[in-house]
Amino acid sequence: MNFFDDSILMFCELVSSTDLKPDNFTFPCVIKSCALGFRIGLGEAIHGLAAKSGLDSDVFVGNALIMMYGKFGLVGDAVKVFDNMSQRNLVSWNSLIRVYSEIGLYKESIVVFVRMLQDECGLVPDVATLVTVLPSCAREGDIEMGKMLHGLAIKLSLIHEVTVNNAFVDMYAKCELSNAAQTLFEENKHKNTVSWNSIIWNFSRNDDASKALDLLRELHMEGDEVRVNEVTILNVLPALSQKSQIMSLKELHGYSLRREFFGDELVANAFIVAYAKCESLSSAEFVFHEIETKMLNSWNAVIDGNAQYGDPRKALDFYLEMRSSGLHPDRFSLTSLLLACSKLRLLPSGKEIHGFVLRNGIDTDPFISVSLLSFYFRCNKPQFSRALFDGMINKIPVSWNAMISGYEQSGCPEQALDTFHHMLKQGIRPNAIAVTSLLGACSQLSCLRLAKEIHCFTLKGNLTEDVFVNCSIIDMYAKCGCIEFSQRFFDSMTKKISASWTAMISGYAVHGHGKEALLLFEQMRIQGFMPDHFTFVSILMACSHAGLIEEGLEYFYEMHSLDGLIPRLEHYTCVVDMLARAGKLYDAMELMKNMPMEADAKIWTSLISSCRIHGNMVLGRIAAEKLLQLDPNRVENYVLVSNLLAQSGKWDDVRSVRAKMKEKRLQKDAGCSWVEIGGKIYNFVVGHHMLSKSEGIQKFWTELEVKIRKIGYIPDTSSVLHDVGQEEKLQILRGHSEKLAVSFGLLKTADGMTVRICKNLRICCDCHNAIKLVSKVVNREIVVRDNKRFHHFKDGCCSCGDYW
């Protein structure tokens, strides 16, 4: 997700609301945001501000400005910035070379490179310099300069850098020096896909199909780290242009189909050309049949079919082909295309369609408007949806539904509820779709009072006849911590479907009621309802949370033998979690090795959590390394690995992981808990001891701590994963958000009332032990919903049986 606009807004707040002055570190950051966020006007204004501050000639600011102006093709402005810099470094020269190269001014880029070598500062070219200037040598056919660069690379010991080697292979191939290209390729000890693609193209352009195909086969055998991609196929195809090569072409066609390269329009077109050259017109027509000249309705049908049920990227390819054939899109084309863009999260493409809609004055079409609302939500831009919705003159019920649903699916439940209230004020009656989304929002907030109000609303509106609304009500009460309400509603239903049973089983699962879930599952089968993949996810999750290992494994193997369902990745994830939770870590690893699909980040995350609980650092480190390879840009993964290392006191490793987080600009989510009191939600963040000091939260918890210490509470400082002293650890424990929320809830509710808390992270061992004892000393039930399951604390015990 990009935060360029947020960066710019933060900068504006800095200069307008504080006395602080932006410096030579601030300006480069915001200038880069303007460039990447396509805000050239604002970038120019910030350039002016930098000039007024006397920082426009600073090397860091200047480099950022060169990059920005180059991004928008404003070469003259980039050159002016470069010339006005009082001091230049290697990045400055590299940036200007890149500016010329990227807009096709190859000669000029080479000239700048020569100037750099002649400059009195004596700067030494690096990897970035060479890979930037070499494409210009290739495009200009300047082999002499290329050879000089080759000698320079050898002298500077850069020739063995994989990107440099690839650039030289490409340069020699394009300058028709095949032998030199092949020699460099063979000397490369760290080949990547680009390396292989370059040398394959070298032989393909010389019509050496046999060698190109041999190299393709060798590349295929390289393994997972170096893979064939679309560029590889495009580089091989030009060599297959003779009738005698038809079998090789068909072999490549089949290979490409299996690897799903036909989602790329260029590949399809390249195969059409290749088949035509090989005089196999029937095969060419087979590839081309979707792009034959057809009426608009035909195009709409194939675009919509791919957008909804097939490959959304192919839908976009069809649209481009349709426009090039002279046909113009209508409302059906555009809504289908927006759906395709939303599924692919292609924000720039969707914006282009939005621009087309505005230019052609069809933005008032309700179907297109709703599609745009949904598109921006799916691309994580709810603010764009809001702006679009507020600008709509005639809001139809579908528009309101799209907003409520969009907010709910984007994790913005409060905005969904607010939109619902505005909808009612406008006199618009919500339908089952809006109510289903509303129930989902209540589930996210886990607000029981609000849930009851929405349930009453559905009863008054006769919406409980809808089976999907009923399933949502079951799910809502379960996620609000009232599984008994879910069961009561489920039992009262006169018409049940498989989804109803699944929702109830899932509810039991998150509350740790494993035996009840199993009993209901058997009743479901007895009554003739067929479990589906979702049902088995729920039952396996129930077994995992309740520690029912044997039963869980039995159901896992039964789903195929008895129910004819092939286990999916999510089912394997549940079983791995179930085994790992029970300490059967190596059994879990063995199952992962034997899965018919690759383990994803979620499975490795589950394994790491259990390794931490059971103290298996050997397996934990292996899992941690794999997790960060699979998903290196997710902050939760680094936090999980850091906690694993901290648990065993590996503080140097912890600091290394946190340094990587800082390097990647990943910010850990703070622990947050919330409680609903009188229909209002109160939030508490970890460490905010004085958040509501007037209510005496901290004092109240101190009093509770004194009481629970008398009945056995001993602070578990191992839950504090920081390298600090014992006393500081105790203070950190007292500031955990769930303790603050529990204190506030007990203070603000009457004796005997259940206190219901939600937490965004998993509850720690210390809070779990403390709240158990608190429930005993105050004689109250306390329900805590963390990001995994529910804990019902009562009379010093927890419903999870300390197994979570």
Sequence and secondary structure as in RCSB ss.txt:
>XXXX:A:sequence
MNFFDDSILMFCELVSSTDLKPDNFTFPCVIKSCALGFRIGLGEAIHGLAAKSGLDSDVFVGNALIMMYGKFGLV
GDAVKVFDNMSQRNLVSWNSLIRVYSEIGLYKESIVVFVRMLQDECGLVPDVATLVTVLPSCAREGDIEMGKMLH
GLAIKLSLIHEVTVNNAFVDMYAKCELSNAAQTLFEENKHKNTVSWNSIIWNFSRNDDASKALDLLRELHMEGDE
VRVNEVTILNVLPALSQKSQIMSLKELHGYSLRREFFGDELVANAFIVAYAKCESLSSAEFVFHEIETKMLNSWN
AVIDGNAQYGDPRKALDFYLEMRSSGLHPDRFSLTSLLLACSKLRLLPSGKEIHGFVLRNGIDTDPFISVSLLSF
YFRCNKPQFSRALFDGMINKIPVSWNAMISGYEQSGCPEQALDTFHHMLKQGIRPNAIAVTSLLGACSQLSCLRL
AKEIHCFTLKGNLTEDVFVNCSIIDMYAKCGCIEFSQRFFDSMTKKISASWTAMISGYAVHGHGKEALLLFEQMR
IQGFMPDHFTFVSILMACSHAGLIEEGLEYFYEMHSLDGLIPRLEHYTCVVDMLARAGKLYDAMELMKNMPMEAD
AKIWTSLISSCRIHGNMVLGRIAAEKLLQLDPNRVENYVLVSNLLAQSGKWDDVRSVRAKMKEKRLQKDAGCSWV
EIGGKIYNFVVGHHMLSKSEGIQKFWTELEVKIRKIGYIPDTSSVLHDVGQEEKLQILRGHSEKLAVSFGLLKTA
DGMTVRICKNLRICCDCHNAIKLVSKVVNREIVVRDNKRFHHFKDGCCSCGDYW
>XXXX:A:secstr
   HHHHHHHHHHHHHHSS    TTHHHHHHHHHHHTT HHHHHHHHHHHHHTT TTSHHHHHHHHHHHHHTT H
HHHHHHHHH SS  HHHHHHHHHHHHHTT HHHHHHHHHHHHHSTT     HHHHHHHHHHHHHHT HHHHHHHH
HHHHHTT TTSHHHHHHHHHHHHHTT HHHHHHHHHH SS  HHHHHHHHHHHHTTT HHHHHHHHHHHHTT SS
S   HHHHHHHGGG  SGGGHHHHHHHHHHHHHTTGGGSHHHHHHHHHHHHHTT HHHHHHHHGGGS   HHHHH
HHHHHHHHTS HHHHHHHHHHHHHTT    HHHHHHHHHHHHHHT HHHHHHHHHHHHHTT TT HHHHHHHHHH
HHHTT HHHHHHHHHT SS  HHHHHHHHHHHHHTT HHHHHHHHHHHHHTT    HHHHHHHHHHHHHHT HHH
HHHHHHHHHHTT TTSHHHHHHHHHHHHHTT HHHHHHHHHH SS  HHHHHHHHHHHHHTT HHHHHHHHHHHH
HTT    HHHHHHHHHHHHHHT HHHHHHHHHHHHHTT     HHHHHHHHHHHHHTT HHHHHHHHHT SS   
HHHHHHHHHHHHHHT HHHHHHHHHHHHHH TT HHHHHHHHHHHHHTT HHHHHHHHHHHHHTT      EEEE
EETTEEEEEETT TTTTGGGTHHHHHHHHHHHHHHTT    GGG  SS  HHHHHHHHHT HHHHHHHHHHHHS 
TT  EEEEESS   HHHHHHHHHHHHHTT  EEEE SS EEEEETTEETTTT  
